[in-house]
Amino acid sequence: MLEKTFDPKSVEPRLYAAWEASGGFAPTDDPNAEPFSIVIPPPNVTGSLHIGHALNNTLQDVLIRFERMRGKAALWLPGTDHAGIATQMVVERQLAEAGNQSRRDLGRDDFVAKIWEWKAKSGGTIVNQLKRLGASCDWSRERFTLDEGLSAAVRKVFVTLYKEKLIYRDKRLVNWDPHFQTAISDLEVEQREVDGHFWHFAYPLEDGSGEIVVATTRPETMLGDTAVAVHPSDERYKALIGRAVRLPIVNRPVPIIAHNAVFDLRQIADSKRVQSEIARYGERVEELELCIEREGELCCLLNPIEERHRLVDDDVIQIAFGKCGQLSH
């Protein structure tokens, strides 16, 4: 008996199963057919599809079905992305919620096994969503970005690009999570606006003849300063270019340099926080000092030959109350 209303939940899965069983999603084996292929932008295995995926995959499906009807050997290759950092964070949260060990306590092999368990669960959700959309992918060729063959191909491409000097490896600012001990992408950072203020450091000239004041919103990164940059056309500081100042607490000399990256004739401390700005002008900071450890703790080098030293509370108090160099806010 014909139902009064159309029920897609009962009709569409049956039709899709028939399509898939017929082999209609695989490209024709006609050697004379013109090839046409689309590699699906692999969705992250960490979650489920959203409305953006629905739109994107619908457009791909329209194209692949159109070319298939035109007689081309049309292949829509499906797959999922391992999303390494995001997956690690999801699995670690699950372990914490369940009261289990951390990944470090669990050990690498057991933690990787937990990640593969999550991949099997979450990856299956994504595939079933694509099928419910009616996506005419050739599921016999489904791939995962950590499949052995794909991993080898990725390594080969990256090594080739590196050898041909088309990509390079270097130090860059990252979003570091001291809890998970890993870098995370901009998309995974929760941005918050907070009220801040400028801190003003008086860096004493090395010869004791005066000082130069540097303004910053992040006083803790002062420990990583490798130079003080002034604008080359700023008459106030021209005479100081080439001289040196003493870095508070660390008490090591850092040079005063001239650089066009200093805007509005204001001097800035040349540390990791301005590395990206300096690089934009085609020059690189060659000596970078680490001033924040992997665990988020402050550290510094007391002098060029001593070991790295983690700051204790007294040192931080000295920074806050301006007892090492002069500080105001």
Disulfide bonds with the S-S distance in Angstrom:
none
